[in-house]
């Protein structure tokens, strides 16, 4: 597919329906509350500080969810599908319960999943036999990747371009938020996108999950490198294939 074709599709079909906007607003409010739960004062409760931190959290969450869903939509359009966000009410309720029970120590950020629809007229010459699990899995993967790249971009700027007037604390929070959204989105739990990827291809799921886990561990060690993460992710996939997947294919 040419860039001009994709650009035309984005111009004509990139939009959010009223139902999607409603779901994204609900998810933004609840997740914003979750990530700012412990920031309502320093030594004691302070409503002014809490409201300010909540406003910052809402802005970060809204932007991060927009990036995630944009990744889904553009990946879908590139393959001849339109993509719609579906809020996961039970996941948001579980996130609220866990943040209250843990007193702000456990984040569970699972805003929802996606539904894809054929752009029939645009798929002439492509695979034409309806929506398939592989397409759904790859489109679902685009959202978490968008979050990783988005959070990693600002974190890299804060580290290597020190002359930029970036607030280190806010950058760290934005980075952590996007990594958490990526990790939870990849959980193989319906209706999260990770379930679509898992059923589309266990091999790809292990490689992507291993790469993401490696990247997070490297970050904790002070190393910000997509290349090293990809290498480690490949090694994890190779070990998985040798010791598990290969035998399953043989039926043993």
N, C-alpha and C positions, 0 to 999 in steps of 0.2 A: 504494500500500500504506500502511495506517495504521500509526502508531507502535505501537499496541496489538498489531497482528498481528505486527510484527517483534519486539516485546518477548516475545511468546508463543513465537515460533520460537527466539529466543535462549535462553529458559528451557528449552525442551524439547530443542534440538538442538545448542546450543553445548557441545562437549566435544572432547577429544582422545583418540583411540584409543590403545591400548598401542603400536601400531606407530608412530604419530605421535610419541608421547612418547619412544620409543626414538630415533627419528631426530632429534628436537630436542635431546635430550641429547648425542648424538654430535656434531651440528653445533655446539652450544654449546661443548663441550670443545675441538674443533679450532679454531674461530674465536677462542675465548678465548685459546688458545695463540698463534695468529697475531698478534692485536692486542697481546699482552703480550710478544712475543718479544724486544724490545729493552729490556725493563724488569727484567732480572735483575741489578740492581746499577747503580751510578752510574759509578764508575771501574774497578771490577773485579767479578767475579762474586760475588753475595751471595744465597745460597739463601733466606734469610729475607725479603729485599726482593722477590725474584722470586716467591715463593709468595704474598706479600701482594698484589702487583700482579696475579698470575694470578687470585686469588680475586675481586678487584675486577672484572677483565675478564670473568670467567665470569658474575658477577652482571649486568653491563651487557649482555653478549651475550644471556644468557637472557631478560632483560626486553625487549630490543629485538626478538628473534625472536618472543616472545610477542605483542608489539604488532603486528608484521608479520602473523603468522598470524591474529590476531584481526581485523585489517582484511580479510583474505581471507574469513574465515568469515562475518563480519557482512554483507559485500557479497554473498556467495553466498546467505545466507538471505533477504536482501531481494529477491533475484530468483528464489527458489524452488529453490535448490540447497544441498546440503551440500558442504563443501570439506574435503579431506584433504591434509595436507602429505606430500610424498615427498622424502626426503633424496637429494641428488645425490652419490653416493660419489666419482665421478671429479672433480667440482668441488672437493670438500674435499681430495682428494689433490693436485690441481693447486695449491690454495692452500698446502698444506704444502710442496710442492716449491719454489714461488716464494719463500716466506718464507725458506727455508733457502738457496737459491741467491743471493738478493739480500741476505742477512744482515739481514733484517728491514725492508727498505726498500719492498717491494712487497706490498700487501695484495690478495688475490683472495678476496672473500667471496661465495661462491655456494652457500648451504646447500642449495637444492633448489627444486622446483617444486610445483605443486598439481594435484589431480585433483578434478573436480566430479561430483556425482551428483544426479539428479533427485529432488526431493521431490514425487512425482507428485500426491498428494492435495492439495497446496497450490498447484498450478499450474492448477487449473480456472479457465477464463476467461482464462488467459495463453497465450502462445505454447507449444504443446503437442507440438512435433515433435522432441523430444529435445534433447540438449546441442548448443550451437552455438558457433562460434568467437567471435562477438561477445560472448556472455555470458562465455566463458572469458577473453577479453581484458580486459573491464572488471573482472571479479573479480580478475584478476591485477594490475591497476593499483592496486587498493585497498591492497595490502600496502606497496608503496613510498611511496604517499602517506601512509600511517599512520606510516611511519618518518620522513618529512620533517617532518610535523607534530609528532611526538613529540620529535625532536631539536631542532627549531626552537623548541618551547615552552620547554624548559629554557634554551636559549641566550638567548632573549628575556628570560626572567626574570633571568638572570645579568647582562644588560646594563642593563635598564631598571628592575629592582626590586632595587637594590643593597643594600638593608637586609636581604634574605633571607640566611641563613647558608649560602650555596652555595659549594662548593669550585670555583673557576674552572677548575682543571686537569681535574677530573673531568667538569665540564660540557662543556668543550671536547672531551674524549675521547668522551663520550657522543654529542655532536653529530656529530663526525667519523665515529664508528662507524655511526650511523643514516644519514648521507648516503652512506657507502660501501655499506651494505646496499641502499639505494634505487637507487643507480647500477648496481650489479652485477645486481640483480634485473631491471632494465629492459634488460639486454643481450639482443639478439634471438638468443639461443642456446638451443635446446631442451636441457633441459626448464625453463629459467628462465621466470618469468612474462612477461618482456619479449618472448619469442618469440610468446606467445599474443596479446599486444597488437599486435605488428607484423603478424601475419597477419590479425588482425581488422580493422585499419584503419591503413594507412600514415600517413594524415593525422593521426589521433589520436596515433600513435607519435611523429611528428615534433614535434607541439605539446607533448606531455608531456616528451619528452627535451629539447627546446629550453628549456622552462620550467625544468626541473631544472638543466640546465647553466647557465642564466642566473642562477638562484638561488645556485648555488655560486660563480660568478664574482663576483656582487654581495657575497656573504659575504666573499670574499677581499679585496674592496675596502672592507670595513667597513660595508656597507649590508645590513640585514636587512629585506627587504620582499617579501612574497608578491605584492603587487600589481604592483610593477615587474617581477618575474620573469614573471608572467603576460602582461604587456604585451609584453615582449621575446620570450617564447615564441610569442605570436600573430604577431609580426612575422616570426619565423623560419619559422613555418608558412606564412604568406602568401607569402614569397619562394619557399619550397619548392614551393608549389602553382602559382605563376605560371610558374616556370622548369622544373619537372620534372613534377609530377603532372598538370597540365592537358594536357600533350602526350601523356603515357602513356595518359590516358583516350581521347584522340583516335586512338590507335594509331599516332602518328608518332614 
